[in-house]
Every structure is written in C-alpha cells, then in structure tokens.
Amino acid sequence: MNIGTENTTSKRGSAAVIVGLMALLVALPAVAQPDDEDLAKEPPNPVANIINVPLEFRDYDAEGSSAEQGHAEDEETAEHEGAAEHDESGGHHHKHEFAFFLGVTDEKGHDSQFSTGVEYEYRFSHRWGIGGLIDYARGDLRNRIIGVPVYFHPGGNWILLAAPGIEHHTGRNGEPSEHAKADGHSETDESDNFFVFRLGVAYNFHVGSRYGILPSFKVDFVNGEEVLVYGVSFAVGF
C-alpha cells in the first residue's frame, strides 16, 4: 500500500511540473512580444550620438568665426567714424611740427625787410600746443626775435597763436642806421633788447599726410610800436 501511494504521488507531481512548464512556454511569447507603443519608439542610436558631437563643435566654430568677424567689422566702422569726426573738427595732425618761415617784416618808419624764421610746435592735446620760434628781420631792421608761442587750433585748419618773447636789435656800434641817414637824422643805432608780445593767425593747407603750407599774419607789440610780420611757412609733421 505504501509503494502504490508513493507512485501515485510521484505521478501527480510530475504532471504538475509538466503543466507548469507548458503554461510558462505559453506565457513567454506574450511577455517577449513588445507593445505597439514600444514599437513606435525608436531606440537610441549610439553611433548617431557620436557623429553629432563634431557637428556641434563645427557649429560652435562657425558661430565663433561669425562673432569675431562681426566684432572686427564693428571696430573698423568705429575707426572710420572716428576718423571722419576727427577730420571735421580740424584735420589730421602730428604731435610734433617743424616749420620754416619766409616773409616780410613791416615796421613803421622803416622799409619792409625780408624775414626768415623757424617754428616748432608740440601739440599736447587736440586743441592746444606749445613750442618755440626764432625770427630774423634782415636789412635795416636787424631784429632777432626769440619767443615761446602757445597755439590754439579752433578747427577747420585755422591756427591762432600768442607768443611772449624777447627782441634783440643789433646796433651799428654807435653809427646811425641807413634809414636815419637817408632821412638826414643823426640818431645813433645801439644794440638793445625789448620785450615783445606777438599775436598771429595762420591757415594750414595740408599737403599729403605730413606736410603743410601755412600763410600767416602776425602783429608784434614791441617798444610801444606795432610791427607787422606776414609770409608763408612750410611745415612738416612727425
């Protein structure tokens, strides 16, 4: 009786295992089969992600180049605008300018005499400059002026100057001047120094980027008299 019971139990257990395996085999296709929504979703492609990386870098480089190019164009535009504004307010100028003067000195009571001179200007701002000058009136005048001019540039190539200085008159060792002799006067011509104050105006005709031609008119207040000095200066800037 015990042997028969054990066989029956063993058979029942085997049948249960077989039924369980069959149920599992039936359920596996249902579990493995994806839903329609899963089929609609495209799985991620790692290769595509790798390819997109350099493309993003290339887009960044292109944007960077465009930004740099735009910045350069902005700087160029600003430079041109600044140059145009500068030209309208007085033209191109250099820090240093050296000029050679040729003209005439006209002193009351004397004949007009040929004059030469040199001028230097250091332009420390857009409007203002300072420098030095030496003029020499030849002939009967024999006057040499050394001054320290202050220059003002109001715009439009105009130049105004004011120059305190010293005028040195070279005498003739007690002899009368040629003008005094001609007039029958016997005043002696002695060497002497006088304080002089010069006011003047000039206009700069630019020649190229470095050179200029400057007609000028000046008045020297010296020893109670007014002396006119006019002519042309030839300037070079550096």
BELVEN-V911387 format. One record per residue. N is the residue number from 1. RES is the residue in one small letter. PSI is psi in whole degrees, -180 to 180 (* if undefined). Layout:
N;RES;PSI  N;RES;PSI
//
This chain:
1;m;-40  2;n;-40  3;i;-42  4;g;-40  5;t;-43  6;e;-39  7;n;-43  8;t;-41  9;t;-39  10;s;-41  11;k;-42  12;r;-39  13;g;-40  14;s;-41  15;a;-39  16;a;-39  17;v;-42  18;i;-43  19;v;-39  20;g;-42  21;l;-41  22;m;-39  23;a;-38  24;l;-40  25;l;-34  26;v;-36  27;a;-26  28;l;-46  29;p;-35  30;a;-37  31;v;-41  32;a;-27  33;q;124  34;p;155  35;d;168  36;d;-37  37;e;-40  38;d;-38  39;l;-33  40;a;-29  41;k;128  42;e;128  43;p;149  44;p;143  45;n;106  46;p;-30  47;v;-41  48;a;-38  49;n;-39  50;i;-40  51;i;-34  52;n;-21  53;v;-54  54;p;-29  55;l;-39  56;e;-39  57;f;-39  58;r;-39  59;d;-39  60;y;-43  61;d;-41  62;a;-41  63;e;-40  64;g;-42  65;s;-41  66;s;-40  67;a;-43  68;e;-42  69;q;-42  70;g;-39  71;h;-42  72;a;-41  73;e;-38  74;d;-42  75;e;-42  76;e;-42  77;t;-43  78;a;-37  79;e;-45  80;h;-41  81;e;-41  82;g;-39  83;a;-42  84;a;-41  85;e;-38  86;h;-43  87;d;-40  88;e;-29  89;s;1  90;g;4  91;g;174  92;h;143  93;h;159  94;h;161  95;k;-37  96;h;140  97;e;131  98;f;134  99;a;146  100;f;127  101;f;136  102;l;126  103;g;-155  104;v;139  105;t;125  106;d;101  107;e;134  108;k;133  109;g;0  110;h;158  111;d;152  112;s;136  113;q;146  114;f;136  115;s;147  116;t;162  117;g;170  118;v;148  119;e;148  120;y;138  121;e;132  122;y;115  123;r;101  124;f;-7  125;s;179  126;h;-33  127;r;-29  128;w;149  129;g;163  130;i;155  131;g;-146  132;g;157  133;l;151  134;i;124  135;d;147  136;y;120  137;a;120  138;r;-166  139;g;-136  140;d;-21  141;l;-51  142;r;47  143;n;136  144;r;129  145;i;133  146;i;123  147;g;169  148;v;92  149;p;147  150;v;125  151;y;141  152;f;130  153;h;96  154;p;-15  155;g;165  156;g;25  157;n;6  158;w;147  159;i;129  160;l;144  161;l;151  162;a;128  163;a;108  164;p;149  165;g;-168  166;i;133  167;e;125  168;h;120  169;h;125  170;t;114  171;g;-176  172;r;37  173;n;45  174;g;-6  175;e;150  176;p;154  177;s;164  178;e;-38  179;h;-40  180;a;-39  181;k;-42  182;a;-33  183;d;-1  184;g;17  185;h;156  186;s;15  187;e;137  188;t;154  189;d;102  190;e;150  191;s;142  192;d;162  193;n;142  194;f;148  195;f;138  196;v;143  197;f;122  198;r;135  199;l;141  200;g;165  201;v;144  202;a;161  203;y;130  204;n;111  205;f;107  206;h;137  207;v;102  208;g;-156  209;s;-10  210;r;-22  211;y;160  212;g;151  213;i;123  214;l;98  215;p;141  216;s;155  217;f;128  218;k;153  219;v;125  220;d;125  221;f;108  222;v;131  223;n;39  224;g;10  225;e;165  226;e;122  227;v;129  228;l;136  229;v;121  230;y;152  231;g;-154  232;v;138  233;s;145  234;f;115  235;a;153  236;v;134  237;g;150  238;f;*
//
